[in-house]
Amino acid sequence: MRKCAAVLVLILMACAKSAPSTHAAGDTLTRRQKDSILGASRLPGAQGISKALSAQDSAAARNARVDSIQ
């Protein structure tokens, strides 16, 4: 009987959920923020990232203007 109780307690402990973590996740930057940081760096090809972000901003602004017309 004691062995059954001990096994039951071990099974319940193994299935128990841990408390939610209160500290922030390690990766808190968005993809856009990461790309912006890379674009500002002096790495090869970084200027292309900056230009791509600029083109993305232009397209988003154009789409917003088109959406506001309708």
Distance bins in CASP14 RR format, pairs under 12 A and 6 or more apart:
PFRMAT RR
TARGET T0000
AUTHOR 0000-0000-0000
RMODE 2
METHOD distances of the structure
MODEL  1
1 7 0 0 0 0 0 1 0 0 0 0 0
1 8 0 0 0 0 0 1 0 0 0 0 0
2 8 0 0 0 0 0 1 0 0 0 0 0
2 9 0 0 0 0 0 1 0 0 0 0 0
3 9 0 0 0 0 0 1 0 0 0 0 0
3 10 0 0 0 0 0 1 0 0 0 0 0
4 10 0 0 0 0 0 1 0 0 0 0 0
4 11 0 0 0 0 0 1 0 0 0 0 0
5 11 0 0 0 0 0 1 0 0 0 0 0
5 12 0 0 0 0 0 1 0 0 0 0 0
6 12 0 0 0 0 0 1 0 0 0 0 0
6 13 0 0 0 0 0 1 0 0 0 0 0
7 13 0 0 0 0 0 1 0 0 0 0 0
7 14 0 0 0 0 0 1 0 0 0 0 0
8 14 0 0 0 0 0 1 0 0 0 0 0
8 15 0 0 0 0 0 1 0 0 0 0 0
9 15 0 0 0 0 0 1 0 0 0 0 0
9 16 0 0 0 0 0 1 0 0 0 0 0
10 16 0 0 0 0 0 1 0 0 0 0 0
27 33 0 0 0 0 0 1 0 0 0 0 0
27 34 0 0 0 0 1 0 0 0 0 0 0
28 34 0 0 0 0 0 1 0 0 0 0 0
29 35 0 0 0 0 1 0 0 0 0 0 0
29 36 0 0 0 0 1 0 0 0 0 0 0
29 37 1 0 0 1 0 0 0 0 0 0 0
29 38 0 0 0 0 0 1 0 0 0 0 0
30 36 0 0 0 0 1 0 0 0 0 0 0
30 37 0 0 0 0 0 1 0 0 0 0 0
31 37 0 0 0 0 0 1 0 0 0 0 0
31 38 0 0 0 0 0 1 0 0 0 0 0
31 49 0 0 0 0 0 1 0 0 0 0 0
31 53 0 0 0 0 0 1 0 0 0 0 0
31 56 0 0 0 0 0 1 0 0 0 0 0
32 38 0 0 0 0 0 1 0 0 0 0 0
32 39 0 0 0 0 0 1 0 0 0 0 0
32 49 0 0 0 0 0 1 0 0 0 0 0
32 52 0 0 0 0 0 1 0 0 0 0 0
32 53 1 0 0 1 0 0 0 0 0 0 0
32 56 0 0 0 0 1 0 0 0 0 0 0
32 57 0 0 0 0 1 0 0 0 0 0 0
32 60 0 0 0 0 0 1 0 0 0 0 0
33 39 0 0 0 0 0 1 0 0 0 0 0
33 40 0 0 0 0 0 1 0 0 0 0 0
33 53 0 0 0 0 0 1 0 0 0 0 0
34 40 0 0 0 0 0 1 0 0 0 0 0
34 41 0 0 0 0 0 1 0 0 0 0 0
34 49 0 0 0 0 1 0 0 0 0 0 0
34 53 0 0 0 0 0 1 0 0 0 0 0
35 41 0 0 0 0 0 1 0 0 0 0 0
35 45 0 0 0 0 0 1 0 0 0 0 0
35 46 0 0 0 0 1 0 0 0 0 0 0
35 48 0 0 0 0 0 1 0 0 0 0 0
35 49 1 0 1 0 0 0 0 0 0 0 0
35 50 0 0 0 0 1 0 0 0 0 0 0
35 51 0 0 0 0 0 1 0 0 0 0 0
35 52 1 0 0 1 0 0 0 0 0 0 0
35 53 1 0 1 0 0 0 0 0 0 0 0
35 54 0 0 0 0 0 1 0 0 0 0 0
35 56 0 0 0 0 1 0 0 0 0 0 0
35 57 0 0 0 0 0 1 0 0 0 0 0
36 46 0 0 0 0 0 1 0 0 0 0 0
36 49 0 0 0 0 1 0 0 0 0 0 0
36 50 0 0 0 0 1 0 0 0 0 0 0
36 52 0 0 0 0 0 1 0 0 0 0 0
36 53 1 0 0 1 0 0 0 0 0 0 0
36 54 0 0 0 0 0 1 0 0 0 0 0
36 56 0 0 0 0 0 1 0 0 0 0 0
36 57 0 0 0 0 0 1 0 0 0 0 0
37 43 0 0 0 0 0 1 0 0 0 0 0
37 46 0 0 0 0 1 0 0 0 0 0 0
37 49 0 0 0 0 1 0 0 0 0 0 0
37 50 0 0 0 0 0 1 0 0 0 0 0
37 53 0 0 0 0 0 1 0 0 0 0 0
38 44 0 0 0 0 0 1 0 0 0 0 0
38 45 0 0 0 0 1 0 0 0 0 0 0
38 46 1 0 1 0 0 0 0 0 0 0 0
38 47 0 0 0 0 0 1 0 0 0 0 0
38 48 0 0 0 0 1 0 0 0 0 0 0
38 49 1 0 1 0 0 0 0 0 0 0 0
38 50 0 0 0 0 1 0 0 0 0 0 0
38 52 0 0 0 0 0 1 0 0 0 0 0
38 53 0 0 0 0 1 0 0 0 0 0 0
39 45 0 0 0 0 1 0 0 0 0 0 0
39 46 1 0 1 0 0 0 0 0 0 0 0
39 47 1 0 0 1 0 0 0 0 0 0 0
39 48 1 0 0 1 0 0 0 0 0 0 0
39 49 1 0 1 0 0 0 0 0 0 0 0
39 50 1 0 1 0 0 0 0 0 0 0 0
39 51 0 0 0 0 1 0 0 0 0 0 0
39 52 0 0 0 0 1 0 0 0 0 0 0
39 53 1 0 0 1 0 0 0 0 0 0 0
39 54 0 0 0 0 0 1 0 0 0 0 0
40 46 1 0 0 1 0 0 0 0 0 0 0
40 47 0 0 0 0 0 1 0 0 0 0 0
40 48 0 0 0 0 0 1 0 0 0 0 0
40 49 0 0 0 0 1 0 0 0 0 0 0
40 50 1 0 0 1 0 0 0 0 0 0 0
40 53 0 0 0 0 0 1 0 0 0 0 0
41 47 0 0 0 0 1 0 0 0 0 0 0
41 48 0 0 0 0 0 1 0 0 0 0 0
41 49 0 0 0 0 1 0 0 0 0 0 0
41 50 0 0 0 0 1 0 0 0 0 0 0
42 50 0 0 0 0 0 1 0 0 0 0 0
43 49 0 0 0 0 1 0 0 0 0 0 0
43 50 0 0 0 0 0 1 0 0 0 0 0
45 51 0 0 0 0 1 0 0 0 0 0 0
45 52 0 0 0 0 0 1 0 0 0 0 0
46 52 0 0 0 0 0 1 0 0 0 0 0
46 53 0 0 0 0 0 1 0 0 0 0 0
47 53 0 0 0 0 0 1 0 0 0 0 0
47 54 0 0 0 0 0 1 0 0 0 0 0
48 54 0 0 0 0 1 0 0 0 0 0 0
48 55 0 0 0 0 1 0 0 0 0 0 0
48 56 0 0 0 0 0 1 0 0 0 0 0
49 55 0 0 0 0 0 1 0 0 0 0 0
49 56 0 0 0 0 0 1 0 0 0 0 0
50 56 0 0 0 0 0 1 0 0 0 0 0
50 57 0 0 0 0 0 1 0 0 0 0 0
51 57 0 0 0 0 0 1 0 0 0 0 0
51 58 0 0 0 0 0 1 0 0 0 0 0
52 58 0 0 0 0 0 1 0 0 0 0 0
52 59 0 0 0 0 0 1 0 0 0 0 0
53 59 0 0 0 0 0 1 0 0 0 0 0
53 60 0 0 0 0 0 1 0 0 0 0 0
54 60 0 0 0 0 0 1 0 0 0 0 0
54 61 0 0 0 0 0 1 0 0 0 0 0
55 61 0 0 0 0 0 1 0 0 0 0 0
55 62 0 0 0 0 0 1 0 0 0 0 0
56 62 0 0 0 0 0 1 0 0 0 0 0
56 63 0 0 0 0 0 1 0 0 0 0 0
57 63 0 0 0 0 0 1 0 0 0 0 0
57 64 0 0 0 0 0 1 0 0 0 0 0
58 64 0 0 0 0 0 1 0 0 0 0 0
58 65 0 0 0 0 0 1 0 0 0 0 0
59 65 0 0 0 0 0 1 0 0 0 0 0
59 66 0 0 0 0 0 1 0 0 0 0 0
60 66 0 0 0 0 0 1 0 0 0 0 0
60 67 0 0 0 0 0 1 0 0 0 0 0
61 67 0 0 0 0 0 1 0 0 0 0 0
61 68 0 0 0 0 0 1 0 0 0 0 0
62 68 0 0 0 0 0 1 0 0 0 0 0
62 69 0 0 0 0 0 1 0 0 0 0 0
63 69 0 0 0 0 0 1 0 0 0 0 0
63 70 0 0 0 0 0 1 0 0 0 0 0
64 70 0 0 0 0 0 1 0 0 0 0 0
END
